[in-house]
Structures are given as structure tokens and as C-alpha cells.
Amino acid sequence: MKENNTRWTERKTIVYELENIPLNFDDNIYPVDYSQLQIKVPWQVKHLDVGSWCFTKRKPKHTNSNHADYATSLVDVSSFKKCRIGAIKGFVEYLHSRYSTGITPKTLHRHSSSFNQFLVWCDSNNQEDVLDTIMTARKSLAEYILTLFHSTRSSQLNINTASRYQNHIIEILKFIFDDDEGVISAGLRLIRKSGTATVATPVPGHSKAHQSIELYLSLFNQITDFVLSFGKYPFQLTLPKETLWVFPTARPMATTSKLKMRNEWTRGFWSWDYENGCLSKIENIEKYYSGDKKQKRDASRYIMKSSQKALVEANSDNNNYYRRRLASLASDAFTMLFISNTAMNLAQLITLNWSDDYNVGKEHQGYRAIKLRAGNKSQHFIVTSSFLPLFKKYLKLRKYLLVEDSSLLFFGFDASIINHKPLSRGFTTNFNQKLRNNIGIDIPTITAREWRAHKADWLITNTDPKTTAMMLQNSERTVLKHYTTGSEIESANEMSKFYDSLSTIQFNTSNAKKSQYTSVSIGQCQQYQTPEILDVKNNVLPDCLAPTGCLNCSHYRIVADEEDIRKLVSFRYISVESRQLASSETHFENYFGKMLTRIDEILMSLRSQNKKLKLLVDRICSEVSEQEILSPYWDRKYQLLINLELIK
């Protein structure tokens, strides 16, 4: 946006909360001057300055995005476009309508950000008439989509992100221009989401998961037993790697590694002997206090007297502050166990209600459904059968911790450990950091989403997609899309297949050698019409009439030249693009999953041979995916699918 001869002005503004904006307008008479409007929205602290969109020249009042004035725009009043008022009114209606029908603030934040980004681009690229009519909006949209395409091809933007931006803008423009027929985007080449570009959740290695679960179990079981049986301090807590002594103090325990840094602690807690499980001797701690000999002795005696008092109080009061604090630690440990067992996402867990009026039913072999009615609605979750005793034990701990009734199954506490509150969204990370920083326990941070991926990985490997979907309370499609990456350790076991693929490739590219084969749509065949199975576990059988069958045939060959590589890459592209034609995601994965993996193994083998071949494969892959330069056979197939409107 050029600033030559631009006079920036701070205009008058009026602020309304989103739900309180007056919308009872009649024709072109509006109760609000929309060019002055700022909206107080629930998804951000700063106001949304939609009124500034009436001016094609605008900029933030402050350059620092963290500054309060960043949300207010300076404008050039000469760039005011009155015809934009109706469109901005439409945008406000859109926000109000979607918010009142339950669309989450996070989603509306994404939509409004996408639309603002679109308008900024339009006003900077000679598209100032974007909001004049539906046809000018369509023209600007087409240009913007081309810009998004270029950004994806230069790897500046993920294709799924670009598709999301595009779809947000189309949805808003359709609402603004009352476009029920879809005129705004009809016939445009739209950006399609790519399943291969979806970032699947990484699966934590089994050793990390086992280490975490073992630690959480130790903390939960032993501390809960101590609290509920009114055990006496100090007591020994046996963890997987070492045994710790626990005391009624702000730092109840410390590992050997943590004790080595004791001089660096803000407070040394010298009255507690963490190594021997007793109170320290006065003469052993005098050196840690300042002053002359008498002052050091007096300070040591005072500290020891306070610690002895704390020990007596903790051992005589079952609801002592430090007991409750320790019980809260056990509660958090169980929450982590619950996440790992149920694979429940954190947003759902935080709001999970509870009622003592519950029952346990058999959902599936090895699984139990816990059903209850809470908050005037029925709900249930599924745990493994072996987890049920732990859950019932937690309910006893929960009862001990609650001073007043709570509808929440899981909760945290304020500093008093009396008043409970909902868990924070950073619970999993914060809890593991507390174990590391306060106690010195070496534990990897596995987030709720990663536990979900770990559970899915185990279930997919050991059960079936239906059971996995049941446990995760997802559709089978979502399970297969987001939770089938496998851990890096398990993936290493697949590397042997890479070497097997080398036998498929013919590096002699001479015409004489090629003439020995029969040309097929994805490469060559060494013995046409005599199929021989390659992988008995593959759902697709060898078939000389189907390209998918070629990939599971021992006679399939690919010559390492441009023609054959383009055939194979084109087939892969068509297969992924036609994913939507499968009856379900499970069907697609069962039929095409191993086939696509096989293609990727062959391409990887080709790339690994030499730099020249790598460049050739990379160029062809780029031309096919970005420019749709397919092999002649697959290009005809692709055009047919488009003409039949089977692919959009």
C-alpha cells in the first residue's frame, strides 16, 4: 500500500460487544455508522476494527502488535468507499449469526483473520472494488486464489492452510452477497485439501510412554494409600528409578540429581534430611545461615523448631495443608493415567462432569463403559477393564480432596488447596514440568494429543479401526487420517521394505532392454498375463488388467527414465485425488494404503541412486502435483473424471 501523499488520520470510533450490536436496520438506514464500528469480540482482547475496512488505505496506529493501539487503524479519509458499508454490515451479521448458533470463538477468529488478510491483499493489489458487487468480489477472489497457489508451490504455505483461507473467504462472501447459488466461486479452480499434507500427530515411543505410565502409577498408588490410610510423615515413596523420602513441606521430596543443586535452590530446606528421611541436626545446618556463631545457632534452632511443629501437625491432622497438597499431586498423576488410558482429548476432559449415580457396563471385550447422568445429560466414557480398580480408587481420593461438591470429575486447586477450579489447557505440560523442576524427576513431556496418538497407534496395531474409533470416540475416517503415523522406532522396522523395492527398478534405460518388457500404465511388465503375488498380506491381488494389481506383482518393473517415472507418479496423483470416491476412509486405506506406500518406496529408491536421478524424480513429482503434467494415459483418465464431475 503506497503511502506517498497519504494523510493518516485517527477517525472517531464506536465500540459494541458482538452480541449487542443493533441489527434492526431498514434498507440503507443503519442504527450504527459502520465506518466507525469496532467490535469487542470474545476471542481476543483487542477490538476488531471492521469500520476501517471502509477505507482502502489504512494501517495500525502502532507498529508493535502487542501494543493496545495496534488494533486501532489510522486511515486516509480520501480513500473512503461508501459502497463497502453494506458489505461490512453483512460481515457483522455473519459474525453475529454464527456466534449465536454456537460456532466456537476460535473458529470465528480464524474466519475473521482470513477475511481481514484477504481485504489487506485486495487493497494492496489494485482490487479496491472487491466489495462493490458479487462479480467484483468473484474477480478479486480468483486473483487471490492464484496468489495462494503460488505460495503453496514455493513452499511458503501449506496447501491445506491455503485451502482453509480460501474456504473461509468464500463462506463469508457468500453470506455478504446472499449467494445461495454459489456464483462467487462457480467455475473457479479452487485449492483442494491434500490428505498427504495433513500433519498427523507424532506417536511417542513405547519406552517413553512406559516410563511415564510407570511413574504416574507409582505416584498415584503410593500417595493415595498414604493419604487415605492417614500414614505418618516422613514416608518412603518408591519410584521406578529411585526411592525418595517425603516430608510435610513446600518441597516434599527431591531426587539425587536435584539435591546436587541444592545450593542453587531459592530456599535450601536444610532442616529436612532428604537422603536419610529424618530431621537434620542443628550442628549440620548452621553453616547455611548468615551472621556470627550465635546468630547461626539461633537461626538453626528456630528453623528446626518450626519443622518439628510442621511434622507434628501433619501427623495429627488428616486434612493438613501439606497432606492435601500431596493428595493433589496424586490426583494430577491419575489424571495423566486417565488421559493415557482413555485417549480423551484435553478440552473434553477439562469439562467432563461427574455424578456418584453411575454404572459400569461391558462395552467390548477388555473394555468397560462408565455411564452416568450429570448436568441434565447422559454421558459415558470407556476405559480398559484393568483400569477400573484405579478409577474407583481415584473416586475415593476425589472425595477426600473436595471440601464442597463439584460437578467436575477432574479439577485443580488454588494456592490454599481448598478451593477447586477447572484444569488449565496447559495441564499436561505444566504437570510434567512441575515434576522436573520441583522434584527433579526426569520425565518426558507427552501431551494429551500425543497420548491419544499413542493409544490409537497401539489399538490400530493390535485391534481394528472400529475398536480404535470406539475408544477414541472418533469416526474411523478421523482415526485413519490423524493417528496412523506410527512412532519413529516402529517405523524403522519398515526400512527393510525400501531395499526390497530396488529389485523392481531397471536402471538399464536402453531401448533394447525396454523392448524386453510389456509396457503398462504404471511402468513395465516382465511376464505379462502371468501375475505372481508379491505380498500375501496386501489386500490387492495381482491383476494384469488393473494398475493396482501390478504393484503387488513380482513381475512389475519400472525403467529409471522420465517416461516410466511420470507414469508411476501420475498414477499416484490420480489415486490421491480420487480419494473422495472411496466408500469410506477405511475402504481407501485397505485398498490403496499399501499401494501408495509401495510407490513411495520405489520413488525413494530411485532418489537414492544418484543426484541426477533424484533431480529427475523431484522435477516430475513437482510437475505432476503442481502443474498437473501427467502421462498421456493418466491425463486422459483425469480429464474424464473431471468431466464426469467425480473430481472437483
For each residue, the residues with C-beta under 8 A, 3 or more apart:
1: 57 59 123 124
2: 6
3: 6
4:
5:
6: 2 3 57 76
7: 76 77 78
8: 59 74 75 76
9: 74 75 76 77
10: 61 72 74
11: 35 36 51 52 75 77
12: 36
13: 36 37 38 49 51 72
14: 32 33 36 37 38
15: 38 39 40 47
16: 20 21 22 32 37 38 39 40
17: 20 21 39 40
18: 21 39 40 41 42 95 96 99
19: 96 99 100
20: 16 17
21: 16 17 18 32 37 39 92 96
22: 16 31 32
23: 31 92 93 96
24: 31
25: 29 30 31 89
26: 29
27:
28: 86
29: 25 26
30: 25 33 34 85 89
31: 22 23 24 25
32: 14 16 21 22 36 37
33: 14 30 36 37 51
34: 30 37 50 51 54 85 88 89 92
35: 11 51 54 55 80 85
36: 11 12 13 14 32 33 51
37: 13 14 16 21 32 33 34 50 51 88 92
38: 13 14 15 16 47 48 49 50 51 71 72
39: 15 16 17 18 21 47 48 50 92 95
40: 15 16 17 18 47 48
41: 18 44 47 48 95 105 108 109 112
42: 18 99 105
43: 105 106 108 109
44: 41 48 109
45:
46: 68 70 71
47: 15 38 39 40 41 71 72
48: 38 39 40 41 44 71 112
49: 13 38 52 71 72 73
50: 34 37 38 39 53 88 91 92
51: 11 13 33 34 35 36 37 38 54 88
52: 11 49 55 58 73 75
53: 50 58 84 88 91 116 119 131
54: 34 35 51 80 81 82 84 85 88
55: 35 52 58 73 75 76 77 79 80 81
56: 79 81 123 128
57: 1 6 75 76 78 79 123
58: 52 53 55 73 74 75 76 79 123
59: 1 8 73 74
60: 63 65 69 70 71 72 73 74
61: 10 69 70 72 73 74
62: 67 68 69 70
63: 60 67 70
64: 67 70
65: 60 70
66: 70
67: 62 63 64 70
68: 46 62 71
69: 60 61 62 72
70: 46 60 61 62 63 64 65 66 67
71: 38 46 47 48 49 60 68
72: 10 13 38 47 49 60 61 69
73: 49 52 55 58 59 60 61
74: 8 9 10 58 59 60 61
75: 8 9 11 52 55 57 58 79 80
76: 6 7 8 9 55 57 58 79
77: 7 9 11 55 80
78: 7 57
79: 55 56 57 58 75 76
80: 35 54 55 75 77
81: 54 55 56 84 128 131 132
82: 54 85
83: 86 87 131 132
84: 53 54 81 87 88 131
85: 30 34 35 54 82 88 89
86: 28 83 89 90
87: 83 84 90 91 131 176 177
88: 34 37 50 51 53 54 84 85 91 92 131
89: 25 30 34 85 86 92 93
90: 86 87 93 94 175 176 177
91: 50 53 87 88 94 95 115 172 175 176
92: 21 23 34 37 39 50 88 89 95 96
93: 23 89 90 96 97 175
94: 90 91 97 98 172 175 176
95: 18 39 41 91 92 98 99 108 112
96: 18 19 21 23 92 93 99 100
97: 93 94 100 101 175
98: 94 95 101 103 107 108 111
99: 18 19 42 95 96 103 105 108
100: 19 96 97
101: 97 98
102:
103: 98 99 107 108
104: 107 108
105: 41 42 43 99 108 109
106: 43 109 110
107: 98 103 104 110 111
108: 41 43 95 98 99 103 104 105 111 112
109: 41 43 44 105 106 112 113
110: 106 107 113 114 164 168
111: 98 107 108 114 115 168 171 172
112: 41 48 95 108 109 115 116
113: 109 110 116 117
114: 110 111 117 118 164 165 168 169 172
115: 91 111 112 118 119 168 169 172
116: 53 112 113 119 120
117: 113 114 120 121 165
118: 114 115 121 122 144 165 169
119: 53 115 116 122 123 130 131
120: 116 117 123 124
121: 117 118 124 125 127 144 147
122: 118 119 125 127 128 130 140 144
123: 1 56 57 58 119 120 127 128
124: 1 120 121
125: 121 122 143 147
126:
127: 121 122 123 130 139 140 143 144
128: 56 81 122 123
129: 132 133 136 140
130: 119 122 127 136 137 140
131: 53 81 83 84 87 88 119 136 137 176
132: 81 83 129 136 137
133: 129 136 137 177
134: 137 138 173 177 179 183 184
135: 138 139
136: 129 130 131 132 133 139 140
137: 130 131 132 133 134 140 141 173 176 177 184
138: 134 135 141 142 183 184 185 188
139: 127 135 136 142 143
140: 122 127 129 130 136 137 143 144
141: 137 138 144 145 169 170 173 184 185 188
142: 138 139 145 146 188
143: 125 127 139 140 146 147
144: 118 121 122 127 140 141 147 148 166 169
145: 141 142 148 149 166 188 189 190 191
146: 142 143 149 150
147: 121 125 143 144 150 151
148: 144 145 151 152 157 162 165 166 191
149: 145 146 152 153 162 191
150: 146 147 153 154
151: 147 148 154 156 157 162
152: 148 149 155 156 157 158 159 162 191
153: 149 150 626
154: 150 151
155: 152
156: 151 152
157: 148 151 152 161 162
158: 152 161 162 197 199
159: 152 162 163 191 193 194 197
160: 163 164 193 194 197 198
161: 157 158 164 165
162: 148 149 151 152 157 158 159 165 166 191
163: 159 160 166 167 190 191 192 193
164: 110 114 160 161 167 168 193
165: 114 117 118 148 161 162 168 169
166: 144 145 148 162 163 169 170 190 191
167: 163 164 170 171
168: 110 111 114 115 164 165 171 172
169: 114 115 118 141 144 165 166 172 173
170: 141 166 167 173 174 184 185
171: 111 167 168 174 175
172: 91 94 111 114 115 168 169 175 176
173: 134 137 141 169 170 176 177 179 184
174: 170 171 177 178 179 180 182 184 185
175: 90 91 93 94 97 171 172 178 179
176: 87 90 91 94 131 137 172 173
177: 87 90 133 134 137 173 174 184
178: 174 175
179: 134 173 174 175 182 183 184
180: 174
181: 186
182: 174 179 185 186
183: 134 138 179 186
184: 134 137 138 141 170 173 174 177 179
185: 138 141 170 174 182 188 190
186: 181 182 183
187:
188: 138 141 142 145 185
189: 145
190: 145 163 166 185 648
191: 145 148 149 152 159 162 163 166
192: 163 577 648
193: 159 160 163 164 197 198
194: 159 160 197 198 576
195: 198 481 576 579
196: 576
197: 158 159 160 193 194
198: 160 193 194 195 481 482
199: 158
200: 453 481 482 483 484 485
201: 449 450 452 453 482 483 485
202: 450 453 485 487 488
203: 450 453 454 456 457 483 485 486 487 490
204: 208 209 444 446 450 451 453 454 487
205: 208 209 487 488 489
206: 209 210 487 489 490
207: 210 211 489
208: 204 205 211 212 444 446
209: 204 205 206 212 213 340 446 451 454
210: 206 207 213 214
211: 207 208 214 215 240 443 444
212: 208 209 215 216 336 340 443 444 446
213: 209 210 216 217 337 340
214: 210 211 217 218 240
215: 211 212 218 219 239 240 333 435 441 443
216: 212 213 219 220 333 334 336 337 340
217: 213 214 220 221 333 337
218: 214 215 221 222 237 238 239 240
219: 215 216 222 223 237 239 329 330 333
220: 216 217 223 224 330 333 334 337 390 393 394
221: 217 218 224 225 390 393
222: 218 219 225 226 237 238
223: 219 220 226 227 237 326 327 329 330 333
224: 220 221 227 228 327 330 334 393 394 396 397
225: 221 222 228 229 231
226: 222 223 229 231 235 246 326
227: 223 224 230 231 323 326 327 330 397 400
228: 224 225 396 397 400
229: 225 226
230: 227 318
231: 225 226 227 235
232: 235 315
233: 246 247 248 311 314 315
234: 245 246 247 277 278 311
235: 226 231 232 245 246
236: 243 244 245 246 277
237: 218 219 222 223 243 244 245 246 253
238: 218 222 243
239: 215 218 219 242 243 244 441
240: 211 214 215 218
241: 442
242: 239 255 256
243: 236 237 238 239
244: 236 237 239 253 254 255 274 439
245: 234 235 236 237 253 273 274 275 276 277
246: 226 233 234 235 236 237 252 253 326
247: 233 234 252 253 272 274 311
248: 233 252 310 311 313 314 315 320 322 323
249: 252 269 272 307 310 322
250: 267 269
251: 254 265 267 269 438 439
252: 246 247 248 249 322 325 326 439
253: 237 244 245 246 247 274 439
254: 244 251 258 259 262 274 439 440
255: 242 244 258 259 439 440 441 442
256: 242 259 260 440
257: 260 261 440 442
258: 254 255 261 262 439 440
259: 254 255 256 262 274 275 440
260: 256 257
261: 257 258 264 265
262: 254 258 259 265 268
263: 268
264: 261
265: 251 261 262 268 269
266:
267: 250 251
268: 262 263 265 288
269: 249 250 251 265 272 274
270: 280 285 288 303
271: 279 280 285 303 304 306 307
272: 247 249 269 279 280 307
273: 245 276 277 278 279 280
274: 244 245 247 253 254 259 269 277
275: 245 259
276: 245 273
277: 234 236 245 273 274
278: 234 273
279: 271 272 273 304 307 308 311
280: 270 271 272 273 284 285 304
281: 284 285
282: 285 286 297 300 301 304
283: 286
284: 280 281
285: 270 271 280 281 282 288 289 300 303 304
286: 282 283 289 293 296 297 299 300
287: 296
288: 268 270 285
289: 285 286 295 296 299 300 303
290: 295 296
291: 294 295 296 299
292: 295 296
293: 286 296 297
294: 291 297 298
295: 289 290 291 292 298 299
296: 286 287 289 290 291 292 293 299 300
297: 282 286 293 294 300 301
298: 294 295 301 302
299: 286 289 291 295 296 302 303
300: 282 285 286 289 296 297 303 304
301: 282 297 298 304 305
302: 298 299 305 306
303: 270 271 285 289 299 300 306 307
304: 271 279 280 282 285 300 301 307 308
305: 301 302 308 309
306: 271 302 303 309 310
307: 249 271 272 279 303 304 310 311
308: 279 304 305 311 312
309: 305 306 312 313
310: 248 249 306 307 313 314 322
311: 233 234 247 248 279 307 308 314 315
312: 308 309 315 316
313: 248 309 310 316 317 320
314: 233 248 310 311 317 320 322 323
315: 232 233 248 311 312
316: 312 313 320
317: 313 314 320 323
318: 230 323
319: 323 324
320: 248 313 314 316 317 323 324
321: 324 325 416 417
322: 248 249 252 310 314 325 326
323: 227 248 314 317 318 319 320 326 327
324: 319 320 321 327 328 401 413 417 418
325: 252 321 322 328 329 417
326: 223 226 227 246 252 322 323 329 330
327: 223 224 227 323 324 330 331 397 400 401
328: 324 325 331 332 401 412 413 417
329: 219 223 325 326 332 333
330: 219 220 223 224 227 326 327 333 334 397
331: 327 328 334 335 394 397 398 401 410
332: 328 329 335 336 412 427 431
333: 215 216 217 219 220 223 329 330 336 337 431
334: 216 220 224 330 331 337 338 390 394 397
335: 331 332 338 339 349 410 423 427 431
336: 212 216 332 333 339 340 428 431
337: 213 216 217 220 333 334 340 341 387 390
338: 334 335 341 342 344 349 383 391 394 410
339: 335 336 342 343 344 346 349 428 448 451 452
340: 209 212 213 216 336 337 343 446 451 454 455
341: 337 338 383 384 387 455
342: 338 339 381 382 383 455 471
343: 339 340 451 452 454 455 456 471 472
344: 338 339 348 349 352 381 448 452 473
345: 348 349 448 449 452
346: 339 349 350 423 425 427 428 447 448 449
347: 350 351 425
348: 344 345 351 352
349: 335 338 339 344 345 346 352 410 423 448
350: 346 347 410 422 423 425 427
351: 347 348 408 422
352: 344 348 349 379 381 408 409 410
353: 372 374 375 379 407 408 409
354: 358 372 374 398 406 407 408 409
355: 358 372 373 374 407
356:
357: 372 373
358: 354 355 370 371 372
359: 370 371 372
360: 368 369 370 371 388
361: 368 369 371
362: 367 368 369
363: 367 368 369 382 470
364: 367 382 467 470
365:
366: 384 385
367: 362 363 364 382 383 384 385 470 471
368: 360 361 362 363 382 383 384 385 388
369: 360 361 362 363 380 381 382
370: 358 359 360 380 381 382 383 391
371: 358 359 360 361 378 379 380
372: 353 354 355 357 358 359 378 379 380
373: 355 357 376 377 378 379
374: 353 354 355 377 379 407
375: 353 407
376: 373
377: 373 374
378: 371 372 373
379: 352 353 371 372 373 374
380: 369 370 371 372
381: 342 344 352 369 370 473
382: 342 363 364 367 368 369 370 470 471 473
383: 338 341 342 367 368 370 387 388 391
384: 341 366 367 368 387 388
385: 366 367 368 388
386: 389
387: 337 341 383 384 390 391
388: 360 368 383 384 385 391 392
389: 386 392 393
390: 220 221 334 337 387 393 394
391: 338 370 383 387 388 394 395
392: 388 389 395 396
393: 220 221 224 389 390 396 397
394: 220 224 331 334 338 390 391 397 398
395: 391 392 398 399
396: 224 228 392 393 399 400
397: 224 227 228 327 330 331 334 393 394 400 401
398: 331 354 394 395 401 402 409
399: 395 396 402
400: 227 228 327 396 397
401: 324 327 328 331 397 398 413 420
402: 398 399 405 406 420
403: 418 419 420
404: 420
405: 402
406: 354 402 411 420
407: 353 354 355 374 375
408: 351 352 353 354 411 420 422
409: 352 353 354 398
410: 331 335 338 349 350 352 423
411: 406 408 420 421 422 423
412: 328 332 420 421 422 423 424 427
413: 324 328 401 416 417 418 419 420 421
414: 417 418 419 421
415:
416: 321 413 419
417: 321 324 325 328 413 414
418: 324 403 413 414
419: 403 413 414 416
420: 401 402 403 404 406 408 411 412 413
421: 411 412 413 414
422: 350 351 408 411 412
423: 335 346 349 350 410 411 412 427
424: 412 427 430
425: 346 347 350
426: 429 430
427: 332 335 346 350 412 423 424 430 431 448
428: 336 339 346 431 432 445 446 447 448 451
429: 426 432 433 445 447
430: 424 426 427 433 434
431: 332 333 335 336 427 428 434 435
432: 428 429 435 436 443 444 445 446
433: 429 430 436 437 445
434: 430 431 437 438 439
435: 215 431 432 438 439 441 443
436: 432 433 439 440 441 442 443
437: 433 434
438: 251 434 435
439: 244 251 252 253 254 255 258 434 435 436
440: 254 255 256 257 258 259 436
441: 215 239 255 435 436
442: 241 255 257 436
443: 211 212 215 432 435 436
444: 204 208 211 212 432
445: 428 429 432 433
446: 204 208 209 212 340 428 432 450 451 454
447: 346 428 429 450 451
448: 339 344 345 346 349 427 428 451 452
449: 201 345 346 452 453
450: 201 202 203 204 446 447 453 454
451: 204 209 339 340 343 428 446 447 448 454 455
452: 201 339 343 344 345 448 449 455 456 472 483
453: 200 201 202 203 204 449 450 456 457 482 483 485
454: 203 204 209 340 343 446 450 451 457 458 487
455: 340 341 342 343 451 452 458 459 471 472
456: 203 343 452 453 459 460 468 472 479 483 484
457: 203 453 454 460 461 483 484 485 486 487 490
458: 454 455 461 462
459: 455 456 462 463 467 468 471 472
460: 456 457 463 464 465 468 479 483 484
461: 457 458
462: 458 459
463: 459 460 467 468
464: 460 467 468
465: 460 468 469 476 479 480 586
466: 469 470 476
467: 364 459 463 464 470 471
468: 456 459 460 463 464 465 471 472 476 479 483
469: 465 466 472 473 474 475 476 478 479
470: 363 364 367 382 466 467 473
471: 342 343 367 382 455 459 467 468
472: 343 452 455 456 459 468 469 478 479 483
473: 344 381 382 469 470
474: 469 478 479
475: 469 478 479 585
476: 465 466 468 469 479 480 584 585 586
477: 480 481 584 585 586
478: 469 472 474 475 481 482 483
479: 456 460 465 468 469 472 474 475 476 482 483 484
480: 465 476 477 483 484 585 586 589
481: 195 198 200 477 478 484 585
482: 198 200 201 453 478 479
483: 200 201 203 452 453 456 457 460 468 472 478 479 480
484: 200 456 457 460 479 480 481 589
485: 200 201 202 203 453 457
486: 203 457 490 491
487: 202 203 204 205 206 454 457 490 491
488: 202 205 491 492
489: 205 206 207 492
490: 203 206 457 486 487 493 494
491: 486 487 488 494 495
492: 488 489 495
493: 490 496
494: 490 491 497 498
495: 491 492 498 499
496: 493 499 500
497: 494 500 501 597 601
498: 494 495 501 502 601 604 605
499: 495 496 502
500: 496 497 503 601
501: 497 498 504 505 598 601 602 604 605
502: 498 499 505 605
503: 500
504: 501 556 557 558 602 605
505: 501 502 557 558 560 602 605 606
506: 509 513 517 524 557 558 559 560
507: 560 609
508: 513 559
509: 506 513 514 559 560 561
510: 513 514
511: 514 515
512: 515 516
513: 506 508 509 510 516 517 559
514: 509 510 511 517 524 559
515: 511 512
516: 512 513 526
517: 506 513 514 524 525 526 557 559
518: 524 525 528
519: 524 525
520: 523 524 525 528 544 547 550
521: 547 567 571 631 633 634
522: 547 550 551 556 558 567 568 571
523: 520 550 556 557 558 559 564 567 568
524: 506 514 517 518 519 520 556 557 558 559 564
525: 517 518 519 520 528 544 550 553 555 556 557
526: 516 517 555 556 557
527: 530 532 555
528: 518 520 525 544 555
529: 544
530: 527 555
531: 541 542 543 544 549 553 555
532: 527 542 553 554 555
533: 536 538 541 542 552 553 554
534: 538 542 552 553 554 556
535: 538 552 594
536: 533
537:
538: 533 534 535 541 552 594 595
539: 590 591 594
540: 543 548 549 551 552 591 594 595
541: 531 533 538 549 552
542: 531 532 533 534 549 550 552 553
543: 531 540 546 548 549 550
544: 520 525 528 529 531 549 550 553
545: 549
546: 543 549 550
547: 520 521 522 550 551 571
548: 540 543 551 552 591 592 595
549: 531 540 541 542 543 544 545 546 552 553
550: 520 522 523 525 542 543 544 546 547 553 556
551: 522 540 547 548 556 595 598 599
552: 533 534 535 538 540 541 542 548 549 594 595 598
553: 525 531 532 533 534 542 544 549 550 556
554: 532 533 534
555: 525 526 527 528 530 531 532
556: 504 522 523 524 525 526 534 550 551 553
557: 504 505 506 517 523 524 525 526
558: 504 505 506 522 523 524 564 565 567 568 602
559: 506 508 509 513 514 517 523 524 563 564
560: 505 506 507 509 564 565 606 609 613
561: 509 564 565
562: 565 566 616 620
563: 559 566 567 631
564: 523 524 558 559 560 561 567 568
565: 558 560 561 562 568 569 603 606 616 617 620
566: 562 563 569 570 620 624 629 630 631
567: 521 522 523 558 563 564 570 571 631 633 634
568: 522 523 558 564 565 571 572 599 602 603
569: 565 566 572 573 603 617 620 621 624
570: 566 567 573 574 624 630 631 633 634 635
571: 521 522 547 567 568 574 575 599 634
572: 568 569 575 576 596 599
573: 569 570 576 577 624 625 628 630 634
574: 570 571 577 578 630 634 637 638 641
575: 571 572 578 579 592 595 596
576: 194 195 196 572 573 579 596
577: 192 573 574 638 641 647
578: 574 575 581 582 641 646 647
579: 195 575 576 582 588 592
580: 647
581: 578 646
582: 578 579 585 587 588 591 592
583: 587
584: 476 477 587 588
585: 475 476 477 480 481 582 588 589
586: 465 476 477 480 589 590
587: 582 583 584 590 591
588: 579 582 584 585 591 592 593
589: 480 484 585 586 592 593
590: 539 586 587 593
591: 539 540 548 582 587 588 595
592: 548 575 579 582 588 589 595 596
593: 588 589 590 596 597
594: 535 538 539 540 552 597 598
595: 538 540 548 551 552 575 591 592 598 599
596: 572 575 576 592 593 599 600
597: 497 593 594 600 601
598: 501 551 552 594 595 601 602
599: 551 568 571 572 595 596 602 603
600: 596 597 603 604
601: 497 498 500 501 597 598 604 605
602: 501 504 505 558 568 598 599 605 606
603: 565 568 569 599 600 606 607 617 621
604: 498 501 600 601 607 608
605: 498 501 502 504 505 601 602 608 609
606: 505 560 565 602 603 609 613 614 617
607: 603 604 613 614 617 618
608: 604 605 614
609: 507 560 605 606 613 614
610: 613 614
611: 614 615
612: 615 616
613: 560 606 607 609 610 616 617
614: 606 607 608 609 610 611 617 618
615: 611 612 618 619
616: 562 565 612 613 619 620
617: 565 569 603 606 607 613 614 620 621
618: 607 614 615 621 622
619: 615 616 622 623
620: 562 565 566 569 616 617 623 624
621: 569 603 617 618 624 625
622: 618 619 625 626 627
623: 619 620 626 627 629
624: 566 569 570 573 620 621 627 628 629 630
625: 573 621 622 628
626: 153 622 623
627: 622 623 624
628: 573 624 625 635 638
629: 566 623 624
630: 566 570 573 574 624 634 635 638
631: 521 563 566 567 570 634 635
632: 635 636
633: 521 567 570 636 637
634: 521 567 570 571 573 574 630 631 637 638
635: 570 628 630 631 632 638 639
636: 632 633 639 640
637: 574 633 634 640 641
638: 574 577 628 630 634 635 641 642 647
639: 635 636 642 643
640: 636 637 643 644
641: 574 577 578 637 638 644 646 647
642: 638 639 645 646 647
643: 639 640
644: 640 641
645: 642 648
646: 578 581 641 642
647: 577 578 580 638 641 642
648: 190 192 645
